[in-house]
Structure formats: structure tokens, C-alpha cells
Amino acid sequence: MYRFLFLLALPVSVLAQQPDVLTPVYQQQLTGYTAGKFNASYDHRILAQDVDKLVAPFKQRTEDRCWQSEFWGKWFTSAVQAYRYRPTPELKALLDKAVKELIATQTPDGYIGNYAYDKHFQQWDIWGRKYCMLGLLAYYDITNDKKALQAAVKEADFLMKELNDKQVQIVKQGNYQGMAASSVLEPVVQLYTRTRNKKYLDFAERIVQQWEQPGGLQLITKSNTDVAKRFPKPAPNKWFGWDNGQKAYEMMSCYEGLLELYRVTGNDAYKKAVEVTWDNIRRTEINLAGSGSAVECWFGGQAYQTLPMKHYQETCVTATWIKLSQQLLRLTGDAKYADAIEQTFYNALLASMTNDGSDWAKYTPLAGLRMEGSEQCHMGTNCCVASGPRGLFTLPSTAVMTDAQGLHINFYLPGKYDVTLPGGVKAVIAQQTNYPVDGKVVIVVQPSKASAFTVQMRVPEWSAKSSVTVNGEAVNNTKAGSYLAINRTWKTGDSITLELDMRGRVHEQDRRIAITRGPLLLARDARLGGPDSDMPLTAVAKDGYINLTPVTGTTSNIWLRVNAPVVMESYREGGAPGTSLVFCDYASAGNTLDSSSRFRVWLPKLIDPAKL
């Protein structure tokens, strides 16, 4: 569909630059449950990292197949996000040390990597270079340190020189139909925006042209094809290698780079390809927990989510889905991207993080056990431990964002946000809420002086019945899955009250049922007691809604518990009376990372042949 649009790409000087619609707000003081999660990851994962261990492989340069070089960049980019969230001298010193030690490993020709010289371009070499450049550029953005920028420039220049000297195409290198290597598109475009050196823009366009050649990835041309069907399924012994074109994480990484290229060229074909692919992923792959993939690949997984899946819901995929959705939210201001991020954040992402924030599960199934992932590359960690915080720390700066007319409130995270409005007016936006434990959100607007601007409140797509008042007066026209624009002259003390529909919702697929409440997916957990989670039941529901009642008291490391009315199989002719089962939020289910908290999301539905 977009083949010819792509071929008509114009020089950057002719095309309009496409700035983001929404701008992050980096000054906030968050409170409540979610702030506890950010702080736990900050203190026990980000600050706890041994930088020397991350840098060691770059000094040795003996690798020929593994991916040690990604760990520095993944940790570093998440640490920069964490620093924006909470800029402390302790973290700044760690960032300074990490950059200084990495740059010290750069060879005279510009290479920063861990591969032996005669093994360059193999396996994960270029992928690792990508993460080094992303980290260096992130550091430059917060410090304006020219040494970091120059190190990234030298790394990119050497990559381009090697490709030219060897007369090879980048899309034919590495793994997964060249997606891993050519995802370097993202930092290459970032280099162009920071240096305005056109050779980086030319290189970026060349990468995309190579995608679209016959037999190539065709990430633009194939955007209308299901992500699980773009290439033949590889043989099991070739699953983790070149033949697999369904690798979820790497594919989305390429699309992140394509959005960066759209920002500087205005070529609408690039943006459309990502939007169409995103819609396809959400429709065919994303499950009720807000993520997907099995054995790290797309496989049409939404249709199979009720079944046990091998290596389900990789945290790298979860984090990258959030990051890609965040890119599209910033570019478009479309509520559907915020809806998707919220679903993934409260469920798949938080489920993968340990309670103290020090570790992340590699896979998060919808039934069974949640367990620690294996060590990779002799690094004492794995890719998902490095990836999890990269998704997590996107949330604080995008909960409240500004635009040309005022601000968007995307996520209801309690705390205070310091914003600069159009015209330079300063304001504090205070969110007072226990959401999503309940559905009431109070927004107190405190501008430095009375000012006219628009506050856009997101009404989640699942909230069928919502109400909004300003200073007690009703505001009409709330619509689920969109923003409610409130345009007025605001003065200090004005408040918005949002009441969301927190009724339980019953989902049915393959004669199994699952329950959600607000943005939260619910689960049965062995710690909650009651019948085994494999017992068949009927949910007592009407028109798809089920009456859930809070459970008082506490259970260790479980955030939310509710009672759900059900009817169990009685094995007696007279049938069974109604009873109730306790459910908890999916993120809390299985969080002991041992066999004591076996859990299940999809429960077997009791089938009555008389009603078939």
C-alpha cells in the first residue's frame, strides 16, 4: 500500500519537520503505590548496577556470537530516564563513571564493542553498537557533554566505513532477517538531529531503502500483513537465527527508528507503516495483560492467550511495546496509545518486576508460576532485567504532558507535576487519587496566575460510564477511549473530579473466562485460598459485568483483592448454590517467584449442555 509513497521520498530540506504533539513533563513528585514501584527499581536495580561488569566485555573484544554489549546501553538509557525522574548526585556520579569507562574502551578507529575484529557484523555486534550509541546520546542530552557526542559520532562513522569497505548491506548482517542490525536506524537518526550532519540522514534513508528492496524486510510494504505472517515460520533448529522474521522485540525496535526518521523527514509513509503495524499488533498479538509473544516472537498470540504457551510474554517485548506506544502517543496525542500503555504498565510490566525492584522475570505467563530468568552471556543478568526499567521509567514524564493548547493528563498517577503552559505560565497540577484501586480522580489546577488553557482528560476505553465535574459543575460529552477537552480560564484551586466505571468485566474466549476491573487484569492465586484454580465455574454476571466487592485486610505483597460471585460445579443433581472466589491483581499474582503462588488468569467455564 505504501510502496510508491516510500519511493517518492523528498530531500529533508523540502519536507516539513514533524515535531511531537505532546511534550514530556520531567518535574514531578509522585506518591502512592506506583511511586513505590519507581523508587524500588531506582534504588535496587538502577543504583545497584556494577558498572565495571558492564564495561568489561568492551575491553576484551573476543566475542563472536553473544550480546554482552547490549547490557551497558540498556541499563544506561533506563538510568538516564530514572535520573530525569529523580536527579540525585549518587546516580549522576554513576552515570558519569559509566560513560567515562565506556569511552575509554573506544579504539582509534572508533569501534566500541566486544566482538573480535574478524567477527565484526556477525550475530549481535551491530545491535550492541546501537545500544552504546543510544546511551551516549542520552548522556549528551542531559549533560551537553561533547565527549559523549563525539564518541557516538566516531562509532557511527566507523560502522559506515566498515560497511563501505566490505561492500555489504547492513540489512544482510546479524540476526532475524537483519532486523537486529538495522535497528541501529534509531541512534543514527538521533545523531543527525544533534549534529545536523547530512551523512547520517543519508545513511538512515539508505537503511530503509535496503529494507524495501526485493527479498528484504519490507517493513513499510508489509505493514498491512500480520506481523506473524510476514515470513515463513523457521524450522525449530533455526528459530533463533537469521531465518526468523517474526522476532517481536527487534521488529518494534526498527519501527522506533522509523518514527525517528519520520520526525525529521515528514515522510508520511514512515508514520503510516508504524501506525498500521501497531494496530495489527494490538489486534492480533496483545493479550489481556497488555503484552504478547511466545519464544520471543509474534505468532498470532491473542487467539491463543487462554492456552499454556512456552516462554510467554518476554519482558523485552513488554518494555518495547510500551516504548513504541509512547513514541506514537507523543507524536499523535491519540488516546488509544495511552490506553495501551496503561494496560501494559499495570499488568504485564509490573508483573515482571520483583517486589523490591531488584530483578525482573524474563517471561510472565497467564497461568502457572512466575520465575526468575536465566543468566545470559556470563554477565550475571539477562536481557529482560536490563529492559524492564526502560519501559517503567517512561511513565513519570508522560503521566502529564503539555501541548500547544495546554496539557494532557494521560495517566492517573498521584502526585504533583510542575508544568509550563503556553505563553510561559507556570502551574502545578496535583493528582489526588487511589486509582486504580478505586475510580475517583481529583485534579487540582494551580496556575501562577489566572490563565486560559485546555486540560485534556483521558477517559479510558474500558470506562463505559464516566462523569466529570469542574468545581462541582458537570461537564458533558465524556466518551470512552478519548480525551475530554476542558477549555476555560483556570485559577488556583480549581478542581476537576473524574469518576470512572470500575465495574468488573467478564471476558470469554475458548470457553474460558477472565475478569478485569478498570485497567487491572485479575487472577486467582494459591495464596488466596479456596478451590483450585482449575475448577470449572460460571461467573455470576449480567451484560458482561460482574459485581466485585473489596476484600478487607492484607495479604503479603498483594495489592488488590476482590470477591467475585461464581457458581462452581457441585457434582450433585440439585446443583450448587452461589459462592464467591477471591481474585487479586495480575501483577501481584505469582510475585513470590516460587511454587507457593501458582496462579491463573483464564478459568475454565462450566458448560451446561442445556444452554448450548
C-alpha positions in Angstrom: 0.0 0.0 0.0 2.8 2.4 0.8 5.4 1.2 -1.7 5.1 4.2 -4.0 4.8 6.8 -1.3 8.1 5.5 0.0 9.8 5.8 -3.4 8.7 9.4 -3.6 10.7 10.4 -0.5 11.9 14.0 -0.9 15.1 15.7 0.4 14.8 16.8 4.0 15.1 20.4 3.1 11.8 20.1 1.1 9.8 18.2 3.7 8.3 19.7 6.9 9.8 18.6 10.2 7.2 16.8 12.3 7.5 17.7 16.0 5.8 15.8 18.7 2.2 16.9 19.6 2.9 16.2 23.3 5.9 17.2 25.4 7.0 15.3 28.5 6.9 16.9 31.9 10.1 16.0 33.8 9.4 17.8 37.1 7.1 15.8 39.3 6.8 14.5 42.8 4.9 11.2 42.7 3.3 9.4 45.6 1.3 6.2 46.3 1.7 2.6 45.1 3.2 3.3 41.7 5.7 5.7 43.1 6.8 2.9 45.3 7.5 0.8 42.2 9.5 3.5 40.6 11.6 4.1 43.7 12.2 0.4 44.3 13.6 0.0 40.8 15.6 3.2 41.2 17.2 2.1 44.5 17.6 -1.6 44.0 18.2 -2.0 40.2 19.4 1.2 38.7 21.7 2.3 41.6 22.8 -1.3 42.4 24.3 -1.9 39.0 28.0 -2.8 38.9 29.2 -0.6 36.0 32.6 -2.3 35.8 31.0 -5.6 35.0 29.0 -3.9 32.1 32.2 -2.3 30.7 34.5 -5.4 31.0 33.5 -7.1 27.7 34.4 -3.9 25.7 37.9 -4.2 27.0 38.3 -7.8 26.0 36.8 -7.7 22.4 36.9 -11.5 21.9 33.2 -12.2 21.3 31.8 -14.0 18.2 28.1 -14.6 19.0 26.8 -13.3 22.3 25.2 -10.0 23.2 27.0 -8.7 26.3 27.4 -5.3 24.6 23.6 -4.5 24.9 23.6 -4.6 28.7 25.6 -1.3 29.1 23.3 0.6 26.8 20.0 -0.8 28.2 20.9 -0.1 31.8 22.3 3.3 30.9 19.3 4.5 28.9 17.0 3.4 31.7 19.3 5.1 34.3 19.0 8.3 32.4 15.2 8.1 32.5 15.5 7.4 36.2 17.7 10.4 36.6 15.2 12.6 34.9 12.6 11.2 37.3 14.7 11.7 40.4 18.0 13.6 39.8 20.3 12.6 42.6 24.1 13.2 42.9 24.5 9.5 43.6 23.0 8.4 40.2 24.7 11.3 38.4 28.1 10.0 39.6 27.3 6.5 38.4 26.3 7.8 35.0 29.5 9.8 34.8 31.6 6.8 35.7 29.7 4.6 33.2 30.3 7.0 30.3 33.9 7.7 31.1 34.8 4.0 31.3 32.9 3.1 28.1 34.6 5.9 26.1 38.0 4.7 27.4 37.5 1.4 25.6 36.9 3.1 22.2 39.6 2.0 19.7 41.4 4.6 17.5 39.2 3.7 14.5 36.1 4.5 16.6 34.8 1.0 17.5 33.0 0.5 20.8 32.0 -3.2 21.0 33.1 -6.5 22.3 33.5 -8.6 19.1 36.8 -9.8 17.8 38.0 -7.8 14.8 37.5 -10.6 12.3 33.9 -11.3 13.7 32.6 -7.7 13.2 29.0 -7.6 11.8 28.2 -11.2 13.0 25.4 -12.1 15.3 24.8 -9.2 17.8 27.7 -6.9 17.0 25.8 -4.0 15.3 22.9 -4.4 17.8 25.4 -3.8 20.6 26.8 -0.8 18.9 23.3 0.6 18.7 22.9 0.4 22.4 26.2 2.1 23.0 25.2 5.0 20.8 21.8 5.3 22.4 23.4 5.5 25.8 26.0 8.1 24.8 23.4 10.2 23.1 21.1 10.0 26.2 24.0 11.2 28.3 24.7 14.1 25.9 21.1 15.1 26.1 21.2 15.6 29.9 24.8 16.9 30.2 25.7 18.5 26.9 29.0 16.7 27.2 30.6 16.9 23.8 32.9 13.9 24.5 29.9 11.6 24.7 28.5 13.0 21.4 31.9 12.7 19.7 32.2 9.1 20.9 28.8 8.3 19.3 29.9 10.1 16.1 33.1 8.0 15.9 31.1 4.8 16.5 28.7 5.6 13.7 31.4 6.8 11.3 33.4 3.6 11.8 30.2 1.5 11.2 29.5 3.3 7.9 33.2 3.0 6.9 33.2 -0.8 7.6 30.1 -1.3 5.6 31.5 0.6 2.7 34.9 -1.0 2.9 33.4 -4.5 3.0 30.8 -3.6 0.4 27.9 -5.2 2.4 24.4 -4.1 3.2 23.6 -3.6 6.9 20.2 -5.4 6.4 22.1 -8.5 5.5 24.1 -8.7 8.7 23.4 -10.1 12.1 20.2 -12.0 13.1 16.5 -12.1 12.3 16.3 -11.1 8.7 18.6 -8.1 9.5 16.2 -6.5 12.0 18.7 -6.6 14.9 21.5 -4.9 12.9 19.3 -2.4 11.0 17.5 -1.2 14.2 20.6 1.0 14.5 18.5 3.3 12.5 17.2 4.9 15.8 20.5 6.3 17.0 21.7 7.1 13.5 18.7 9.5 13.1 19.3 10.8 16.6 22.9 11.6 15.6 21.5 13.6 12.6 19.2 15.6 14.8 22.0 16.5 17.2 24.7 17.2 14.6 22.8 18.2 11.5 25.4 16.3 9.5 23.5 15.1 6.5 25.6 11.9 6.1 23.7 10.4 9.0 20.3 11.2 7.4 21.6 9.7 4.1 22.7 6.6 6.0 19.3 6.3 7.7 17.4 6.6 4.4 19.8 4.0 2.9 18.9 1.6 5.7 15.2 2.0 4.9 15.7 1.7 1.2 17.5 -1.6 1.8 14.5 -2.8 3.9 12.3 -2.2 0.9 14.3 -4.0 -1.7 13.0 -7.3 -3.1 13.7 -10.0 -0.6 14.3 -7.5 2.1 12.4 -6.9 5.4 9.9 -4.6 3.7 8.8 -3.2 7.0 6.9 -0.5 5.1 5.5 -2.6 2.2 4.4 -5.4 4.5 2.9 -3.2 7.1 -0.6 -4.4 6.0 0.4 -8.0 6.6 0.0 -9.6 10.1 3.3 -9.4 11.9 3.2 -13.2 12.5 2.8 -13.9 8.8 5.4 -11.7 7.1 8.0 -14.5 6.7 7.7 -18.3 6.6 7.9 -19.9 10.0 11.5 -21.1 10.5 12.5 -24.6 11.5 12.8 -25.2 15.2 16.6 -25.5 14.9 16.7 -22.1 13.1 14.3 -20.3 15.4 17.0 -18.1 17.0 18.8 -17.0 13.9 18.6 -15.3 10.5 15.5 -17.1 9.2 13.1 -15.8 11.8 11.4 -12.6 10.7 8.8 -12.6 13.4 11.1 -11.6 16.3 8.9 -9.2 18.2 11.4 -7.0 20.1 13.7 -6.4 17.1 10.8 -5.6 14.8 9.5 -3.0 17.1 13.0 -1.5 17.6 13.2 -1.0 13.8 9.8 0.8 13.9 11.0 3.1 16.7 13.8 4.1 14.4 11.4 4.7 11.5 9.4 7.1 13.7 12.5 9.0 14.5 13.1 9.2 10.7 9.6 10.4 10.2 10.1 13.3 12.6 13.0 14.7 10.5 11.7 14.0 7.0 7.9 14.3 7.3 7.6 11.3 5.0 4.1 10.2 5.9 4.7 6.6 4.6 7.0 6.0 7.5 4.4 7.0 10.1 1.6 5.2 8.4 3.6 2.0 8.3 4.2 2.1 12.1 0.6 3.1 12.9 -0.8 0.2 10.7 1.7 -2.3 12.3 0.9 -1.1 15.8 -2.8 -1.6 15.2 -2.1 -5.1 13.8 0.0 -6.0 16.9 -2.7 -4.8 19.3 -5.4 -6.6 17.4 -3.7 -9.9 16.8 -1.0 -10.2 19.4 -1.7 -8.3 22.6 -3.4 -10.2 25.4 -5.5 -9.0 28.4 -2.2 -8.4 30.3 -1.2 -5.9 27.6 1.7 -7.8 26.1 2.4 -10.8 23.9 4.9 -13.1 22.1 6.0 -16.6 22.8 9.5 -17.8 22.4 10.2 -14.1 21.8 8.2 -14.0 18.5 4.9 -12.9 17.2 2.6 -15.8 16.5 -1.0 -14.5 16.3 -0.9 -14.8 20.1 -4.2 -13.0 21.0 -6.1 -16.0 19.7 -4.1 -18.4 21.8 -3.9 -16.5 25.1 -6.1 -19.0 27.0 -3.6 -21.8 26.3 -0.3 -22.6 28.1 2.5 -21.1 26.0 6.2 -21.7 26.1 8.3 -18.7 27.1 5.3 -16.4 27.1 5.3 -12.6 27.2 9.0 -11.8 27.2 9.7 -8.6 29.3 11.9 -7.2 26.5 8.8 -7.3 24.3 6.6 -5.8 27.1 9.0 -2.9 27.6 9.5 -2.2 23.9 5.7 -2.3 23.3 5.4 0.5 25.9 8.3 2.4 24.3 6.8 2.2 20.8 3.4 3.2 22.1 4.9 6.1 23.9 6.5 7.3 20.7 3.1 7.2 18.9 1.4 8.9 21.9 3.9 11.8 21.8 3.6 12.1 18.0 -0.2 12.0 17.7 -1.8 12.6 21.1 -4.2 9.8 20.3 -5.8 8.3 23.4 -5.6 4.7 22.1 -1.8 4.7 22.7 -2.3 5.8 26.3 -4.9 3.2 26.8 -2.5 0.5 25.6 0.4 1.8 27.7 -1.8 1.8 30.9 -2.9 -1.7 30.3 0.6 -3.0 29.8 2.1 -1.0 32.7 -0.3 -2.1 35.4 -0.3 -5.7 34.2 2.5 -7.3 32.2 5.2 -4.8 33.2 4.6 -4.6 36.9 4.0 -8.3 37.0 7.5 -8.9 35.7 9.2 -6.8 38.4 10.0 -8.3 41.8 8.6 -6.6 44.8 11.8 -4.9 45.8 12.6 -3.8 42.2 15.9 -5.6 42.1 15.0 -8.2 39.5 12.7 -8.8 36.5 11.2 -12.1 35.3 12.1 -13.0 31.8 8.7 -14.4 31.0 5.3 -13.7 32.5 2.7 -16.4 31.7 -1.0 -16.1 32.3 -1.0 -19.3 34.3 1.4 -21.3 36.3 4.4 -19.8 38.0 6.4 -16.6 37.6 10.1 -17.4 37.9 13.5 -15.8 37.7 15.1 -15.8 34.2 18.4 -17.4 33.4 21.8 -15.6 33.3 23.0 -14.7 29.9 26.4 -14.3 28.4 28.2 -14.8 31.8 27.0 -11.3 32.8 25.1 -12.2 36.0 21.9 -10.8 34.4 19.8 -11.2 31.3 18.3 -9.0 28.6 14.9 -8.6 30.4 16.4 -7.5 33.7 18.1 -4.8 31.6 14.9 -4.0 29.6 12.2 -3.8 32.3 13.2 -0.3 33.7 13.3 1.1 30.1 9.6 0.7 30.0 8.9 1.5 33.6 10.6 4.9 33.6 8.7 6.2 30.6 5.6 6.7 32.8 6.5 9.5 35.2 7.3 12.0 32.5 4.3 11.2 30.4 1.5 11.0 33.0 1.0 14.7 32.5 2.2 16.3 29.2 1.9 19.7 27.6 0.7 20.7 24.2 0.1 23.9 22.2 -3.2 24.5 23.9 -2.5 23.4 27.4 -1.9 19.9 28.8 -2.9 16.3 28.5 -3.5 14.1 31.6 -2.7 10.6 30.3 -2.1 8.5 33.4 -3.6 9.0 36.8 -0.5 8.7 39.0 -0.9 10.6 42.3 1.4 13.4 43.0 2.3 16.9 41.8 3.5 18.0 38.4 5.3 21.3 37.6 4.3 22.4 34.1 5.0 25.3 31.8 1.9 26.2 29.9 1.5 28.1 26.5 2.6 31.6 27.0 5.1 30.7 29.7 2.6 30.5 32.6 3.8 28.1 35.3 1.3 25.8 37.0 1.2 22.9 39.5 -1.1 20.0 38.6 -1.9 17.9 41.7 -3.5 14.5 41.2 -5.2 13.2 44.3 -6.3 9.6 43.8 -6.1 6.0 44.9 -6.6 4.9 41.2 -6.9 2.1 40.1 -7.9 0.7 43.5 -10.9 3.0 43.0 -12.1 5.1 40.1 -12.1 8.6 41.6 -9.5 11.1 40.5 -9.3 14.7 41.7 -7.1 17.1 39.7 -6.3 20.4 41.4 -5.1 23.1 39.0 -2.8 25.7 40.4 -1.6 28.2 37.8 0.7 31.0 38.8 -1.9 33.4 37.6 -5.4 33.1 36.1 -4.9 31.7 32.6 -6.9 30.4 29.7 -5.8 26.9 28.5 -7.2 23.5 27.8 -7.0 20.4 30.1 -7.4 17.2 28.2 -8.6 14.4 30.5 -8.2 10.8 29.2 -11.4 8.8 29.6 -10.2 5.1 29.3 -11.6 2.9 26.6 -13.0 0.5 29.2 -14.9 3.1 31.2 -18.5 2.8 29.8 -19.9 5.2 32.4 -17.8 8.2 33.4 -18.6 11.5 34.9 -16.5 14.7 35.1 -17.2 17.9 37.1 -15.3 21.1 37.4 -15.7 22.8 40.8 -18.8 20.7 41.3 -20.4 21.5 37.9 -21.0 18.7 35.5 -19.1 18.6 32.2 -20.8 16.7 29.4 -19.6 14.8 26.3 -17.4 12.2 28.0 -16.5 9.5 25.6 -14.7 6.3 26.4 -11.4 5.9 24.6 -10.8 9.6 24.0 -9.8 12.9 25.7 -12.3 15.2 27.2 -11.2 18.8 26.5 -12.0 21.3 29.2 -11.2 24.8 28.0 -11.6 27.7 30.4 -9.8 30.3 32.4 -8.2 28.4 35.2 -7.4 29.9 38.6 -5.6 28.5 41.6 -7.8 26.0 43.5 -10.0 24.9 40.5 -10.5 21.2 40.6 -11.6 18.5 38.2 -13.2 15.3 39.6 -13.3 12.3 37.3 -15.4 9.2 38.3 -14.6 6.1 36.3 -16.6 2.9 35.7 -14.9 0.3 37.9 -17.4 -2.4 37.5 -15.8 -5.8 36.9 -15.9 -7.0 33.3 -16.1 -10.7 32.2 -14.2 -11.8 29.1 -14.8 -15.1 27.4 -12.6 -16.9 24.9 -12.3 -20.6 24.1 -14.9 -21.4 26.8 -12.7 -19.9 29.5 -13.4 -16.7 31.4 -11.2 -13.9 32.7 -12.1 -10.8 34.8 -10.8 -7.3 34.6 -11.5 -4.3 36.8 -10.6 -0.9 35.4 -7.2 -1.3 33.8 -6.3 -4.2 36.1 -6.4 -7.8 34.9 -7.4 -10.2 37.8 -6.1 -13.6 38.7 -6.6 -16.5 41.1 -3.5 -17.2 43.2 -2.9 -20.2 45.5 -2.2 -17.8 48.4 -5.8 -16.6 48.3 -7.3 -20.0 49.3 -10.5 -21.6 48.1 -10.9 -24.1 45.3 -8.1 -25.0 42.9 -7.9 -22.6 40.0 -8.6 -25.4 37.6 -12.1 -25.9 39.0 -14.8 -25.1 36.4 -17.2 -22.3 37.2 -19.8 -19.9 36.0 -19.3 -16.2 36.6 -22.5 -14.5 38.0 -22.6 -11.6 35.6 -25.1 -9.5 33.7 -24.5 -8.0 30.3 -20.8 -8.8 30.7 -20.4 -7.0 34.1 -19.8 -8.8 37.4 -20.3 -7.3 40.9 -16.9 -7.3 42.6 -16.5 -6.4 46.3 -13.3 -5.4 48.0 -11.7 -7.8 50.5 -10.5 -6.2 53.7 -7.3 -7.0 55.5 -4.0 -7.6 53.9 -2.1 -10.5 52.2 1.6 -10.2 51.9 2.7 -8.5 48.7 -0.8 -8.4 47.2 -2.0 -5.0 46.1 -5.7 -5.6 45.4 -8.1 -8.3 46.4 -11.8 -8.6 45.4 -14.6 -11.1 45.8 -16.3 -12.3 42.7 -19.7 -14.2 42.7 -19.5 -17.5 40.9 -21.2 -20.9 40.7 -19.0 -23.9 40.9 -19.6 -27.4 39.6 -21.3 -29.3 42.6 -21.3 -32.9 41.2 -24.8 -33.2 42.6 -28.1 -33.3 40.8 -29.5 -30.3 42.7 -26.8 -28.0 41.5 -24.6 -25.7 43.6 -25.5 -22.6 45.5 -23.7 -19.4 44.6 -20.4 -18.7 46.3 -17.6 -16.3 45.8 -13.9 -16.5 45.0 -11.1 -14.1 45.9 -9.1 -12.7 43.0 -6.1 -10.4 43.1 -4.5 -8.1 40.6 -2.4 -10.0 38.0 0.8 -8.1 38.8 0.6 -9.4 42.4 -0.2 -13.0 41.4 2.9 -15.2 41.4 5.1 -12.5 42.7 6.9 -14.8 45.2 8.8 -16.3 42.3 8.5 -19.8 43.8 5.9 -22.6 43.8 3.8 -21.1 46.7 1.9 -18.7 44.4 0.7 -20.8 41.5 -1.8 -18.6 39.6 -4.2 -18.5 36.7 -6.0 -15.7 34.7 -8.2 -17.7 32.3 -10.5 -20.1 34.3 -12.4 -23.0 32.8 -16.1 -22.1 32.2 -18.7 -24.6 33.4 -20.6 -25.7 30.3 -24.3 -26.5 30.6 -25.4 -28.5 27.6 -29.0 -27.4 28.1 -27.8 -23.9 27.3 -25.6 -24.6 24.3 
